[in-house]
């Protein structure tokens, strides 16, 4: 039996908020389409109080950002990017071009071709998310993208030095200081000063996520991303302090970030609730994490592993931390999740910042049909075919009959003309 000790906001309340965001974004994107740089500047002043001579950073401005951060920061960024680059390279190496003779004289194949240009958005509002620069820019670079542009909003009235350094170290070709919907719109739509890209990637707030949704089709996107989600699956082998820490550690992302405890131990559930209340009295980000927990936090108690598995797959959370006596049970049986963190030794923060897997992951149940950002997202797998004259006659005879069956007589003639020309009986 599934028991809810705590629930969050209803789906109806969330839908009402989404509708308001949708209209705001639609208006901004329309303005960028109509007025280009003038609209970008207007919204940058309005939302970020930022009105530089140029939104693109010069080489001198980038170098000043290097001077503004410590050697330790640069070393840490380098370490994180090395881990992400190494794992992305292993993923890229797993993508093979294919060419095979499927029938005598019939050669079929596919090539893995990088997207030509990508725009990487790095959030920098409540938190300057330096790690998002690694996840998008570095991964696109490993994929072989030729033009990578990256943008982040100003922080305290200027480009955030560590974000800029991370973008540059990651391999961005153009770096902009521009935030929110106007940044995403500029990269996708283009303006007098910014050439448009073929694909948008990177996380952001509800407005950035909605902008990507509305721009999808005009450009490609990595995935539809909502607020950060975390699901902790735990049993009696772990304690309430660790569960509470891992729930609040992700709830601090934003006031609408769902954090869920799923357990088969009612005692652990009660201990975690008490521990969350205690930690919220000392956590520096308690104002955000506490609001998220109050509005979106859940505690669910199940009878068995099998029941927890069923609930977990239904939730399809972005992050799933498994702290049970047999974490591999969930690795082997779960089908809907963004990323798994198996055992007490690891945690979502490692994945968010440094370990090497990508932190741009599906939310709002999108894990039912997609994984997260990885090197393959920047790759187009494009097929081709080439055949001999003899094979063209054989394939053409089948094709002509199938085309006629469907009533596609123009298609049929494409096959018939080759049968006539390449047949051994042709004049």
Residue, then its C-alpha position, 0 to 999 in steps of 0.5 A: x500500500x502506498x501512503x503519502x505522509x506529505x504532498x505538494x502543490x496540485x497539478x492545476x496550480x502548476x498549470x495556472x503558473x505555466x500559462x502566465x509564463x507562456x504569454x510573457x515569453x511569447x511577447x518577448x520572442x515576438x519583439x526580438x523577431x520584429x526589432x532585433x538588437x533594440x528589443x534585446x537592449x530593452x529587455x536587458x535593461x528592464x530585467x537585468x539593468x544591463x546596457x553595455x556597449x556590446x553584449x559580446x565580450x572582447x578578448x580583453x574583457x575575457x582576460x580580465x575575468x581570468x585575472x579576477x578569479x583565483x588559481x584555485x578556481x581555475x584549477x577546480x574548473x579545469x579538473x571538472x572540465x577534464x572529467x566531463x570531457x573524458x566521459x563525453x569522449x568515451x560517449x563520442x567514441x561509442x558512436x560509429x559510422x555504419x556502412x553495410x551491404x544488405x543485399x548484393x549491390x545494395x550499400x546502406x549506411x549512416x554518418x554521425x555529423x555534428x550540428x554546425x552551431x550551438x548556443x549554450x545558455x548558462x543560468x546566473x540569477x540566484x546562483x551563478x551556475x558555473x557547472x552549466x558552462x562545462x556541461x554544455x560547452x565542453x560536451x559540444x566541443x567534444x561532439x565536434x560543433x564548429x561554432x559554439x556561442x555561450x551566454x549568461x546574465x550579468x551578476x552584480x552589474x558585470x559578467x560573472x568572472x568564473x562563468x566567463x572563465x569556464x566558458x572560455x576554458x571549455x572552448x566557446x567561440x563567442x561569449x555574451x553577457x545577456x540573460x533570460x528569454x532575451x538571451x535564448x531568443x537572440x541565439x535562436x532568432x538572431x539579431x543585427x549583432x548575433x548570428x543565429x545558431x542551429x541548436x539551443x542547450x542549457x538549463x534555466x528558469x521557467x521563462x528560459x525553459x518556456x522560451x526553448x519550448x516555443x523556439x523548438x522547431x525553429x532550432x533544435x533543443x537539448x530537452x524540455x527542462x523545468x525546475x530541478x527535481x530530486x527523488x531519494x529512494x531509501x530504506x532502513x539502511x540509511x538515516x534521516x540526516x543523510x536523506x534530509x541533506x540530499x533532499x534539501x541540497x536539491x530543493x535549494x535550486x529554487x522555490x518550485x523544485x520538487x524533492x521527494x522521499x520514497x521509502x519502505x520504512x515509515x520510521x525513516x520517513x518520520x525521522x527525515x521529516x524531523x531532520x528536515x525541520x531541524x536543518x532548515x533552522x541552520x541551512x544558509x539557503x533555507x529561505x529557498x529550500x524551505x519554500x520548495x519543501x513546503x510547496x513541492x516536497x513529498x514523503x511516500x511510504x511503500x511496502x516493498x522494493x517492487x512498489x517503490x520501483x513502480x512509484x519511482x518509474x511513475x514519478x520519472x524524476x530528473x535525479x534519483x538517489x538510491x540509498x538501499x541495501x541493494x541499489x543495483x535492483x533499481x539500476x537493473x529495473x528502473x526505466x524512467x529517470x534522468x540520472x541515477x546516483x547509486x549508494x550512500x557514497x555518491x550524491x546528486x551534487x557530484x553529478x551536478x558539478x564535477x564527476x563527469x556525467x552531464x547535469x542537464x537532465x529531463x524533468x516533468x516526466x520527460x524521462x519517460x521518453x528521453x535521456x539527458x544532454x550528452x555528446x550524442x545530442x549534438x550529433x545528427x545520425x544521417x543515412x545514405x544509400x548507393x546501389x548497383x544497376x542490377x540491384x536497382x532493377x531488383x529493388x525497383x520492381x518491389x518498390x513499383x508494386x508497393x507504390x502502386x498499392x498506395x496510389x503513389x504513381x509518381x513514386x512508382x515511375x521513379x522506380x519504373x524508369x530505373x527498371x527500364x534503364x538498368x535492366x539487362x534487356x534495356x536497349 
